[in-house]
């Protein structure tokens, strides 16, 4: 995998050799010092190997992804242009120069989105996209382009139409899936790109999880992938996110418990994920993990949500309303509301409403995939909750979601229908999602006429929360129905 070109006094080339791979794997293992040492040695032994620029950029990307520190961001930001300038000066022919250039630009686009530089991020995303599209035309058999193209094409379908047209992106989830699976198959045969196999498998899994909304399939694929055999904290993080989203809370907690404490401290967000897993099984140690995240994390995101979850802990485990209110006061005071989870936490903190402890327990059990426990718990409390108009809508919604996951579709539809029919709840997220989920149930049963009816009904509603997300899922449902007819 070696490409030569004239570069200054020597020959510039791209060679993802064993030492370059070792530096790359050190980054994934969060051994940043080791990766720097390897790269420093390579700068002496192989000063004209441009593959090191790519790995240097990975090092910056993961440093910022893990720390989220603004001081690190400002310090490392100039590295992007320095690397691109060196890459351009080498003037090498062949597919690797475009690949490395696009990867560097895309990684910085993703990084900037974490630091609220959204306009610059969008411009860089488009620039990487144009480089890759043009390079793909020139080198159609160079499938390594698919690693980044699959991300961009899969994202393109989920970006709102107006924004997508302004940015100038095109593509679909299906296109992204085809691209990344083609690359994975190619790597399976041609091992010269083997260092990128696990990253490619992760991209495919996340497309399944987030863009295709197939959490169970994503979890099954992850278990059979080479990522599942990687002990690095980043690989464990991938498994935890997939397990959590697919209702495999116990599996997520098992993965977290395999990570040494020193690596947990290095990647403080893992403490937050562990606290979330523990809360979802009503574990009394959940507050310790959430507090460990707050004590050790120096970044900007998930702080408000962590305080919200400490508030939930106070209600669900301690039945302590003053402690809940104290946590929600801190939620308003600390952190930034720039991502959806923190925004929702802040909105809840500003509300005077206190969640009903019984409904909250059912909610966290459901989120952990403990559907039977959630059902058994709520059925005992049903009489009081059903006849309390303040909590009736949430009760019907929770019972609908729980019975749906227990595959008791007739009862789920009945709960949802009663919720939809009650005009007092029309502005609620619960009602809009009830319509969406009813459509999904009927779609799964092959009753496409009723599925269309409920997807359309979902689109007529204007809930206070999650409207865009719910409407997008309803539109995707209608698109699936069209393809089946």
LINGIMO-V486680 format. One record per residue. N is the residue number from 0. RES is the residue in one small letter. OMEGA is omega in radians with two decimals (NA if undefined). Layout:
n=[N N]
res=[RES RES]
omega=[OMEGA OMEGA]
This chain:
n=[0 1 2 3 4 5 6 7 8 9 10 11 12 13 14 15 16 17 18 19 20 21 22 23 24 25 26 27 28 29 30 31 32 33 34 35 36 37 38 39 40 41 42 43 44 45 46 47 48 49 50 51 52 53 54 55 56 57 58 59 60 61 62 63 64 65 66 67 68 69 70 71 72 73 74 75 76 77 78 79 80 81 82 83 84 85 86 87 88 89 90 91 92 93 94 95 96 97 98 99 100 101 102 103 104 105 106 107 108 109 110 111 112 113 114 115 116 117 118 119 120 121 122 123 124 125 126 127 128 129 130 131 132 133 134 135 136 137 138 139 140 141 142 143 144 145 146 147 148 149 150 151 152 153 154 155 156 157 158 159 160 161 162 163 164 165 166 167 168 169 170 171 172 173 174 175 176 177 178 179 180 181 182 183 184 185 186 187 188 189 190 191 192 193 194 195 196 197 198 199 200 201 202 203 204 205 206 207 208 209 210 211 212 213 214 215 216 217 218 219 220 221 222 223 224 225 226 227 228 229 230 231 232 233 234 235 236 237 238 239 240 241 242 243 244 245 246 247 248 249 250 251 252 253 254 255 256 257 258 259 260 261 262 263 264 265 266 267 268 269 270 271 272 273 274 275 276 277 278 279 280 281 282 283 284 285 286 287 288 289 290 291 292 293 294 295 296 297 298 299 300 301 302 303 304 305 306 307 308 309 310 311 312 313 314 315 316 317 318 319 320 321 322 323 324 325 326 327 328 329 330 331 332 333 334 335 336 337 338 339 340 341 342 343 344 345 346 347 348 349 350 351 352 353 354 355 356 357 358 359 360 361 362 363 364 365 366 367 368 369 370 371 372 373 374 375 376 377 378 379 380 381 382 383 384 385 386 387 388 389 390 391 392 393 394 395 396 397 398 399 400 401 402 403 404 405 406 407 408 409 410 411 412 413 414 415 416 417 418 419 420 421 422 423 424 425 426 427 428 429 430 431 432 433 434 435 436 437 438 439 440 441 442 443 444 445 446 447 448 449 450 451 452 453 454 455 456 457 458 459 460 461 462 463 464 465 466 467 468 469 470 471 472 473 474 475 476 477 478 479 480 481 482 483 484]
res=[x x x x x x x x x x x x x x x x x x x x x x x x x x x x x x x x x x x x x x x x x x x x x x x x x x x x x x x x x x x x x x x x x x x x x x x x x x x x x x x x x x x x x x x x x x x x x x x x x x x x x x x x x x x x x x x x x x x x x x x x x x x x x x x x x x x x x x x x x x x x x x x x x x x x x x x x x x x x x x x x x x x x x x x x x x x x x x x x x x x x x x x x x x x x x x x x x x x x x x x x x x x x x x x x x x x x x x x x x x x x x x x x x x x x x x x x x x x x x x x x x x x x x x x x x x x x x x x x x x x x x x x x x x x x x x x x x x x x x x x x x x x x x x x x x x x x x x x x x x x x x x x x x x x x x x x x x x x x x x x x x x x x x x x x x x x x x x x x x x x x x x x x x x x x x x x x x x x x x x x x x x x x x x x x x x x x x x x x x x x x x x x x x x x x x x x x x x x x x x x x x x x x x x x x x x x x x x x x x x x x x x x x x x x x x x x x x x x x x x x x x x x x x x x x x x x x x x x x x x x x x x x x x x x x x x x x x x x x x x x x x x x x x]
omega=[-3.02 -3.12 -3.05 3.02 3.10 -3.12 -3.14 -3.10 -3.09 3.12 3.07 -3.12 3.09 -3.14 3.09 -3.05 -3.04 -3.14 3.07 3.09 -3.13 3.09 3.12 -3.12 3.07 3.07 -3.11 3.11 -3.10 3.01 -3.03 3.13 3.12 3.14 3.11 3.14 3.13 3.14 3.08 3.11 3.13 -3.14 3.09 -3.07 -3.09 -3.03 -3.09 3.10 -3.04 3.06 3.13 3.08 3.14 -3.11 3.05 -3.13 3.02 -3.13 3.09 -3.10 -3.10 3.05 -3.10 3.10 -3.10 -3.01 -3.05 -3.11 -3.13 3.13 3.08 -3.12 -3.13 -3.13 -3.03 -3.05 -3.12 -3.09 -3.11 -3.09 3.10 -3.13 -3.14 3.12 3.12 3.13 3.13 -3.12 3.14 3.05 3.14 3.10 3.09 -2.96 -2.99 -3.12 3.11 3.13 -3.11 3.13 -3.12 3.14 3.13 -3.11 -3.13 3.12 3.10 3.06 3.13 3.12 -3.11 3.13 3.09 -3.10 3.00 3.03 -2.94 -3.14 3.10 3.11 -3.14 3.12 3.14 3.09 3.13 -3.13 3.09 3.13 -3.12 3.11 -3.08 3.13 3.13 -3.13 -3.14 3.10 -3.10 -3.12 -3.04 -3.11 -3.14 -2.98 3.12 3.03 -3.05 -3.11 3.12 -3.12 -3.11 3.12 -3.08 -3.11 3.12 3.11 -3.04 -3.09 -3.07 3.07 3.12 -3.02 -3.10 -3.14 -3.12 -3.14 3.10 -3.14 3.13 -3.14 2.98 -3.14 -3.11 3.09 3.13 3.11 3.11 3.11 3.14 -3.10 -3.06 3.10 3.07 3.12 3.14 3.10 3.14 3.14 3.12 3.14 -3.05 -2.97 3.12 3.10 -3.00 3.14 -3.13 -3.09 -3.07 3.08 3.13 3.09 3.11 3.11 -3.14 -3.14 -3.13 3.04 3.08 -3.03 -3.00 -3.09 -3.13 -3.12 3.14 -3.04 -3.12 3.13 3.11 3.13 3.11 3.14 3.13 -3.09 -3.12 -3.06 3.09 3.12 -3.09 3.14 -3.12 -3.09 -3.12 3.14 3.11 3.10 3.09 3.08 3.11 3.14 -3.14 -3.13 -3.14 3.14 -3.14 -3.10 -3.10 3.08 -3.14 -3.02 -3.14 3.12 3.11 -3.13 3.08 3.12 -3.14 -3.13 3.10 -3.08 3.13 -3.12 -3.12 3.11 3.04 -3.14 -3.14 3.14 -2.93 3.13 3.11 3.05 3.10 -3.14 3.10 3.09 3.11 3.11 -3.13 3.10 -3.08 3.01 -3.14 -3.14 -3.10 3.09 -3.07 -3.10 3.14 -3.14 3.13 3.13 3.10 3.07 -3.11 -3.14 -2.97 -3.06 -3.13 -3.09 -2.96 -3.03 3.06 3.13 3.12 3.13 3.12 3.09 3.07 -3.12 3.01 3.05 3.10 3.09 -3.11 -3.13 -2.97 -3.07 -3.08 -3.07 -3.00 -3.10 3.09 3.12 3.07 -3.10 3.09 3.13 -3.11 3.02 3.09 3.07 3.11 -3.01 -2.97 3.10 -3.12 -3.12 -3.13 3.06 -3.00 -3.09 3.11 3.09 3.13 3.10 3.14 3.12 3.11 -3.12 -3.14 3.13 3.08 -3.08 3.06 3.14 3.06 -3.07 -3.12 3.10 3.12 3.09 3.10 -3.13 -3.08 3.06 3.09 -3.13 3.11 -3.13 3.12 -2.96 -3.13 3.08 3.14 3.13 -3.12 -3.12 -3.06 -3.08 3.10 -3.08 -2.92 -3.05 -3.11 -3.07 -3.10 -3.07 3.04 -3.01 3.13 -3.03 -3.06 -3.09 -3.13 3.11 -3.14 -3.13 -3.13 3.13 3.09 -3.12 -3.11 -3.13 3.06 -3.13 3.05 3.10 3.05 -2.99 3.11 3.13 3.13 3.13 3.13 3.10 -3.13 -3.07 3.10 3.11 -3.13 -3.06 -3.10 -3.06 3.12 -3.00 -2.95 -3.08 -3.02 2.98 -3.10 -3.08 -3.12 3.12 3.07 3.10 3.12 -3.10 3.06 3.07 3.13 3.11 -3.13 3.08 3.13 3.13 3.13 3.10 -3.01 3.13 3.12 3.10 3.12 -3.13 -3.07 3.02 3.10 -3.14 3.09 -3.08 3.11 -3.04 -3.12 -3.09 3.14 -3.10 2.98 -3.08 -3.08 -3.12 -3.13 3.14 3.09 3.13 3.09 3.10 3.09 3.08 3.10 3.09 3.09 -3.14 3.13 -3.13 3.13 -3.12 NA]
